[in-house]
Amino acid sequence: MMHRWVVHGAHRFELPGAQAGRAHLEGRMDHDAPLRAWMDQFLTHIFQRQGEKVRA
């Protein structure tokens, strides 16, 4: 998805204050793992039934 955004939205990187496509991809590498961990915990919290054990 991020690659698609960088390729198809490249014209938006020329707008004032926009980051270059490379910066978007580098930021992804910094934030993907923590975001994934947070999302997994959040979804487990929201959808886990009471008493149900969490599967790995």
ZADO-1210 file (C-alpha; in nm, 4 decimals, padded with zeros to 6 digits):
<atoms>
<atom x="00.0000" y="00.0000" z="00.0000" code="MET" pos="1"/>
<atom x="00.2780" y="00.2389" z="00.0909" code="MET" pos="2"/>
<atom x="00.4594" y="00.1642" z="-00.2361" code="HIS" pos="3"/>
<atom x="00.1407" y="00.2353" z="-00.4290" code="ARG" pos="4"/>
<atom x="00.1003" y="00.5674" z="-00.2479" code="TRP" pos="5"/>
<atom x="00.4583" y="00.6672" z="-00.3237" code="VAL" pos="6"/>
<atom x="00.4242" y="00.5746" z="-00.6926" code="VAL" pos="7"/>
<atom x="00.0721" y="00.6980" z="-00.7678" code="HIS" pos="8"/>
<atom x="00.0833" y="00.9958" z="-00.5349" code="GLY" pos="9"/>
<atom x="00.4275" y="01.1142" z="-00.6449" code="ALA" pos="10"/>
<atom x="00.2856" y="01.4394" z="-00.7831" code="HIS" pos="11"/>
<atom x="00.1795" y="01.5321" z="-00.4292" code="ARG" pos="12"/>
<atom x="00.5404" y="01.5258" z="-00.3059" code="PHE" pos="13"/>
<atom x="00.5930" y="01.8532" z="-00.4895" code="GLU" pos="14"/>
<atom x="00.3361" y="02.0359" z="-00.2768" code="LEU" pos="15"/>
<atom x="00.4621" y="02.2839" z="-00.0136" code="PRO" pos="16"/>
<atom x="00.5688" y="02.1085" z="00.3072" code="GLY" pos="17"/>
<atom x="00.5499" y="01.7592" z="00.1579" code="ALA" pos="18"/>
<atom x="00.8163" y="01.4975" z="00.2269" code="GLN" pos="19"/>
<atom x="00.9968" y="01.3249" z="-00.0552" code="ALA" pos="20"/>
<atom x="00.8856" y="00.9710" z="-00.1409" code="GLY" pos="21"/>
<atom x="01.2104" y="00.8315" z="-00.0008" code="ARG" pos="22"/>
<atom x="01.1338" y="00.9904" z="00.3378" code="ALA" pos="23"/>
<atom x="00.7924" y="00.8237" z="00.3432" code="HIS" pos="24"/>
<atom x="00.9444" y="00.4825" z="00.2804" code="LEU" pos="25"/>
<atom x="01.2221" y="00.5337" z="00.5365" code="GLU" pos="26"/>
<atom x="00.9643" y="00.6417" z="00.7947" code="GLY" pos="27"/>
<atom x="00.7695" y="00.3269" z="00.7232" code="ARG" pos="28"/>
<atom x="01.0669" y="00.1143" z="00.8178" code="MET" pos="29"/>
<atom x="01.0918" y="00.3026" z="01.1483" code="ASP" pos="30"/>
<atom x="00.7240" y="00.2734" z="01.2364" code="HIS" pos="31"/>
<atom x="00.5906" y="-00.0513" z="01.0851" code="ASP" pos="32"/>
<atom x="00.6885" y="-00.2893" z="01.3671" code="ALA" pos="33"/>
<atom x="00.5620" y="-00.0728" z="01.6566" code="PRO" pos="34"/>
<atom x="00.2405" y="00.0051" z="01.4677" code="LEU" pos="35"/>
<atom x="00.1836" y="-00.3642" z="01.3929" code="ARG" pos="36"/>
<atom x="00.2369" y="-00.4557" z="01.7599" code="ALA" pos="37"/>
<atom x="-00.0028" y="-00.1838" z="01.8739" code="TRP" pos="38"/>
<atom x="-00.2664" y="-00.2889" z="01.6195" code="MET" pos="39"/>
<atom x="-00.2415" y="-00.6556" z="01.7219" code="ASP" pos="40"/>
<atom x="-00.2860" y="-00.5647" z="02.0889" code="GLN" pos="41"/>
<atom x="-00.5707" y="-00.3261" z="02.0123" code="PHE" pos="42"/>
<atom x="-00.7627" y="-00.5754" z="01.7997" code="LEU" pos="43"/>
<atom x="-00.7134" y="-00.8487" z="02.0575" code="THR" pos="44"/>
<atom x="-00.8445" y="-00.6157" z="02.3277" code="HIS" pos="45"/>
<atom x="-01.1491" y="-00.5164" z="02.1223" code="ILE" pos="46"/>
<atom x="-01.2482" y="-00.8547" z="01.9792" code="PHE" pos="47"/>
<atom x="-01.1309" y="-01.1105" z="02.2335" code="GLN" pos="48"/>
<atom x="-01.4243" y="-01.2741" z="02.4071" code="ARG" pos="49"/>
<atom x="-01.4214" y="-01.2844" z="02.7853" code="GLN" pos="50"/>
<atom x="-01.2410" y="-01.5961" z="02.9040" code="GLY" pos="51"/>
<atom x="-01.1029" y="-01.6732" z="02.5575" code="GLU" pos="52"/>
<atom x="-00.7294" y="-01.7386" z="02.5458" code="LYS" pos="53"/>
<atom x="-00.5166" y="-01.5451" z="02.2997" code="VAL" pos="54"/>
<atom x="-00.3708" y="-01.7590" z="02.0217" code="ARG" pos="55"/>
<atom x="-00.0192" y="-01.6834" z="01.9026" code="ALA" pos="56"/>
</atoms>
